[in-house]
Amino acid sequence: MITQKSRKKTRVAPGPASDMHPADIKCALEKAGWSLRQLAIKNNLCPTSIAVTLKRRWPRVERIVADTIGLQPWDIWPSRYDENNNPIKFPVGKPSHKNYRAKHSTKDSEKR
């Protein structure tokens, strides 16, 4: 009986450019003589900061990783930067409409 293993699909950045694979970034850091933890501690960051940057946007830490590897951040993560090599910013926070009300409010005046 032949069984096929299901494989997880890898995420590819939209558009023509795709980011370096996190394992390739980690390998490049190790070739430069750094572990993720060592690099974070040297730059006064939480020891897990570099690992987080491999999956999420964090321009400051992306610059640290890129400088250590000897590349530019937009060469490593092209999906995170625009055509002018500026980090792409996404809106964060509350919606801008006036009738917004938090789902779990603790104030008595906002309870139904």
Secondary structure, 3 states (H helix, E strand, C coil): CCCCCCCCCCCCCCCCCCCCCHHHHHHHHHHCCCCHHHHHHHCCCCCCHHHHHHHCCCHHHHHHHHHHHCCCHHHHCHHHECCCCCECCCCCCCCCCCCCCCCCCCCHHHCC
